[in-house]
């Protein structure tokens, strides 16, 4: 916190009381005072006597002190007033109230969490990111991952506190409430962190929410941001991962943007183009003409990498039965799924159809 903030408040108190005021840090060093001769002096014995009791004043060496605690209730500063009489105690309490309020206002304005939230929400200009990062002594080029945790079904107000406990390093990691259901986690990574490391972190988040709060979260993971200015893009990617996952990976609760594959491209297509594509692919008859058993067979065929023998074994049918079904599909659609190029077209068509269905239910 800037000493100028302390000094301006204390100078006003001195003008109306004719007493000297000052502030010491956690090591007992006078960091600000209306009496310039006291600056730099060290009073470690005061820190020991004052302790962490912020409810009352303590008189030491003809001065009255009151501690100002940090957000985690440890000695951060102590304000003092010259004199050890009742008036000094009253003035010291007044100084405490004024400085504590000024400190809270300053920290809110310059808070790292607020800074990070402004970045991911695109509420800060790119040029201002460098300036604010320097003011907050914030590393700009450290690798960071963005996780978007979306609470499905119901949400719990305790989620933020629980996740904050999972990421206790408040100087490097941030748990930010976005709205009633969404929470963003910005985690600083070690150099060389890979996709599996991110999914491991996401799994820990999922498990603690399931076990402690009985929540069912969906977690989107953006690509690793190597610079502060990339956090906004990583956050948008985490959002996209959840949105695309709801369409193409409904069984997954953790979706990595890097693993979205062709689904990410389809999700960005206009519906008119999708309609044209489905019409051109299925010239003989609509894809809707395929019954559920046929679609199930097709999906199993894709899952087993177009291997007829393996698919027939998994379906518990004779190989010739599966070949007959594939021939039937070829007659209906004109696509032979045993051919790689035809299989790709059909797979994309199924995904496009799924995407179109999701748009209709919105």
C-alpha positions, 0 to 999 in steps of 0.5 A: 500500500502506498505510504502517501495514502497513510500520510494524507489521512494522518496529516489531516488528523494532525491539523485538527488535533495538534498531535503527531501520527504515524504507521509502523509495518510488521517489522516495527519500522516507521514507514509513514509519519507526520513527524519526519524525524521518526521515519525509518526508526525501528520499534520491534518491541512495539510489534510484540506488545501490540500483538494481533489485538485490533480491538483496543489501543496499547500505550508504549513509550508515550505513544498509543498504538492500534494494530491494523490486521491483514485479510488473514488476520495477521499483523500488517500495520499499526497506527500510532499517536503521540501521548498515552492519555485518554485523548491519545487513545481516542485519536488513535482509534479515529486514526485507525478507523480512517486508515483502515477504511483508506486501506480497504479502499486502496486494496479494492482498487488495486486488488489482484483478483479484480485486476484478473477478472477485468482481464478475462472479462475484457474490461481493461484496455491491453495497454493498461494491462502492462501498467496495472501489472507493474503497479501490482508487481504482477508477473506478465509472462508466466504460464497460466491456465483458465478453468471455467466451472459451471454448476449444473442443476443447482449452485451453492454459495459455498463453492467459491470458498471451497475452491479458494481453499483448494488454491490457497496461493492468493498471489498467483492463483485466483478463484473468481465468481462470474455469476450464480453458476459460473466460477473462473479459476486462473492457475499459474503453472510450472514451465512445461505443463501439459494437457494431462496436468490441466485435466488432473487439476480439473479432476481435483476440482470436480471431485471436491465439489462432488464430495463436499457439496454434492454438486455436478459441475461441468469444467471447461479448460482453455489453452495455456496463456503464456501472457496476461493479455492472453487470459481473455482468449483462454477464458473464451475458449473455456466457455466454448469448450463447455458449449461445444461439449454440451452438444458433442460430448454430453457424457463428459464433465471435463472438456478441454478446448484443445480436444474439441476437434471438428466439433469446434468447427461445426459449432461455428457454422451457420445453420443455413450452411448446415442444412445445405450440407445435409441435403447434399450429402444425403441426396437419396433420402434424409438422414432422419430415415435411418432408424435407431438400430441402424444409427447405433450400428453406425456409431459402434462401427466408428468406435471400432475404427471401421473394423467389421470383425471387431464391430460384429463381435461388440454387437454380438452379431455375425459378421455377415449380418453387419455387412448386410446392415452396411450394405443397407446403409449404402443403398439408403444414403449412397455412402459406403462406410467401409470406405474411409472418405465416405465414413468421414463424410457420414461422421461429420453429417451425424455431428452436424445433425446433432448440432442442428438438434441442439439449436432447435431445443434452445 
